[in-house]
Amino acid sequence: MNTGVGSQSIVNQTEFATSDAERFRILQQYKRVAIVGLSANPQRPSHFVAVYLRQHGYEVTPVNPREKFILGRPCYPSLRDVLPPLEIVDIFREPAAVPAIVDEAIECGAKVIWMQLGIINEPAARRARDAGLAVVMDRCIKMEHARFRGGLNQMGLNGGLISSRARQP
């Protein structure tokens, strides 16, 4: 069953649909996340995701060739420069950049390719799956984690302001 943010994604109609159980297992099993395209700008979604993941016990490794440090951590120019082991590679780049990132992830022994909301590249996903990696596409890792933990109210989501229930006097 595909529920939550991203449940209306066209990916759910393809061979790359992932179940809630699959995404939950990935988030439980792996705790090292290399975020490719992580921004130093705190207003960017990638930065927001990195802060959230760190607050929830994940080891976040920034990957961005234009930065030296992000969130007090050394920033690496590519996945090839990240110290092993690689577990989840979370991609915040345009779909055209995904194939090269997937190739690096395979080469470096990553376990999971996670493409953020709006990022879909089926040929790259197929290549990753064929190499034995799990693939999640067009889903936000932060939103999925929060949803499984019952915490979408954190950081402005599901704040209880919109409800189908009538207000109590």
C-alpha positions as CSV (number, residue, x, y, z in Angstrom):
1,M,0.0,0.0,0.0
2,N,1.4,3.4,-0.9
3,T,0.1,6.1,1.5
4,G,1.4,9.4,2.8
5,V,3.2,12.2,0.9
6,G,4.0,11.0,-2.5
7,S,1.1,8.5,-2.6
8,Q,-0.2,10.1,-5.8
9,S,3.2,9.8,-7.6
10,I,3.3,8.3,-11.0
11,V,6.1,6.1,-9.6
12,N,3.4,4.1,-7.8
13,Q,2.1,2.8,-11.2
14,T,5.6,1.4,-12.1
15,E,7.8,-1.4,-11.2
16,F,9.6,1.1,-8.8
17,A,6.7,1.5,-6.4
18,T,7.7,0.8,-2.8
19,S,5.5,-0.2,0.0
20,D,5.2,1.5,3.4
21,A,6.8,-1.7,4.8
22,E,9.8,-1.4,2.5
23,R,10.4,2.3,3.2
24,F,10.0,1.7,7.0
25,R,12.5,-1.2,6.9
26,I,15.1,1.0,5.0
27,L,14.7,3.8,7.6
28,Q,15.1,1.3,10.5
29,Q,18.0,-0.7,9.0
30,Y,20.2,2.1,7.7
31,K,21.4,5.1,9.7
32,R,24.1,6.6,7.5
33,V,22.8,9.1,4.9
34,A,24.9,10.8,2.3
35,I,22.9,13.7,1.0
36,V,23.9,14.6,-2.6
37,G,23.1,18.2,-3.3
38,L,22.9,19.3,0.4
39,S,22.7,23.0,0.6
40,A,24.4,25.2,3.2
41,N,21.4,27.5,3.0
42,P,19.0,26.8,5.9
43,Q,16.0,27.8,3.8
44,R,16.6,25.0,1.3
45,P,14.7,21.7,1.7
46,S,17.9,19.6,1.6
47,H,19.2,21.5,4.7
48,F,15.9,21.1,6.5
49,V,16.0,17.3,5.8
50,A,19.6,17.1,7.0
51,V,18.8,18.9,10.3
52,Y,15.8,16.6,10.9
53,L,17.7,13.4,10.2
54,R,20.5,14.4,12.5
55,Q,18.0,15.2,15.3
56,H,16.6,11.7,14.8
57,G,19.9,9.8,15.2
58,Y,21.1,9.6,11.6
59,E,24.7,10.2,10.6
60,V,24.4,12.8,7.7
61,T,27.3,13.2,5.2
62,P,27.1,16.3,3.0
63,V,28.0,15.9,-0.7
64,N,28.3,19.1,-2.6
65,P,31.4,20.2,-4.6
66,R,30.7,23.9,-3.9
67,E,30.9,23.7,-0.1
68,K,33.7,22.9,2.4
69,F,31.5,22.4,5.5
70,I,27.7,22.1,6.1
71,L,26.2,21.8,9.5
72,G,29.7,21.6,11.0
73,R,30.5,18.5,9.0
74,P,33.1,18.2,6.2
75,C,31.4,18.4,2.8
76,Y,32.6,16.0,0.1
77,P,32.7,16.8,-3.6
78,S,31.4,13.4,-4.7
79,L,30.3,10.0,-3.3
80,R,33.7,8.6,-4.2
81,D,35.3,10.9,-1.6
82,V,33.0,9.8,1.3
83,L,34.4,7.3,3.8
84,P,32.7,3.9,3.6
85,P,30.4,2.4,4.3
86,L,27.7,4.1,2.3
87,E,24.2,3.2,3.2
88,I,21.5,5.6,2.0
89,V,22.3,8.0,-0.9
90,D,19.6,10.7,-0.7
91,I,19.5,12.7,-4.0
92,F,18.6,16.4,-4.1
93,R,19.6,17.0,-7.7
94,E,17.8,17.3,-11.0
95,P,16.8,14.0,-12.7
96,A,19.4,14.5,-15.4
97,A,22.2,14.3,-12.7
98,V,20.8,11.0,-11.2
99,P,22.5,8.5,-13.5
100,A,26.0,9.6,-12.7
101,I,25.2,9.7,-8.9
102,V,23.7,6.1,-9.2
103,D,26.9,5.0,-10.9
104,E,29.0,6.4,-8.1
105,A,26.7,4.9,-5.5
106,I,27.0,1.5,-7.0
107,E,30.8,1.8,-7.3
108,C,31.0,2.8,-3.6
109,G,28.9,0.0,-2.3
110,A,25.8,1.9,-1.3
111,K,22.7,0.0,-0.2
112,V,19.9,2.4,-1.0
113,I,19.2,5.1,-3.6
114,W,16.5,7.5,-2.3
115,M,15.3,10.2,-4.8
116,Q,13.5,13.1,-3.2
117,L,10.1,14.4,-4.2
118,G,9.9,15.3,-7.8
119,I,13.0,13.3,-8.8
120,I,12.2,10.4,-11.1
121,N,14.7,8.6,-13.3
122,E,13.6,5.1,-14.2
123,P,16.7,4.0,-16.2
124,A,19.0,5.0,-13.3
125,A,16.6,3.3,-10.8
126,R,16.7,0.1,-12.9
127,R,20.5,0.2,-13.0
128,A,20.6,0.6,-9.2
129,R,18.1,-2.3,-8.7
130,D,20.0,-4.5,-11.1
131,A,23.1,-3.8,-9.0
132,G,21.3,-5.0,-5.9
133,L,20.4,-1.6,-4.4
134,A,17.0,-0.7,-2.9
135,V,15.4,2.2,-4.7
136,V,12.9,4.8,-3.4
137,M,11.8,7.4,-5.9
138,D,9.7,10.6,-5.6
139,R,9.5,10.4,-1.8
140,C,10.8,12.7,0.9
141,I,12.9,10.8,3.4
142,K,12.1,13.3,6.2
143,M,8.4,13.1,5.6
144,E,8.4,9.3,5.4
145,H,10.4,9.1,8.6
146,A,8.1,11.5,10.4
147,R,5.0,9.8,9.1
148,F,6.2,6.4,10.4
149,R,7.0,7.9,13.8
150,G,3.7,9.8,14.0
151,G,5.5,13.1,13.9
152,L,4.3,15.0,10.8
153,N,3.3,17.7,13.2
154,Q,7.1,18.5,13.7
155,M,8.4,21.5,11.7
156,G,5.0,22.7,10.5
157,L,3.3,19.6,9.0
158,N,0.0,18.3,10.3
159,G,-0.2,21.0,12.9
160,G,-3.9,20.3,13.6
161,L,-5.1,23.5,12.0
162,I,-7.0,21.7,9.2
163,S,-9.4,19.1,10.2
164,S,-12.6,17.4,8.9
165,R,-14.0,17.5,12.5
166,A,-16.2,20.3,13.6
167,R,-14.7,22.7,16.1
168,Q,-15.7,22.2,19.7
169,P,-17.2,25.3,21.4
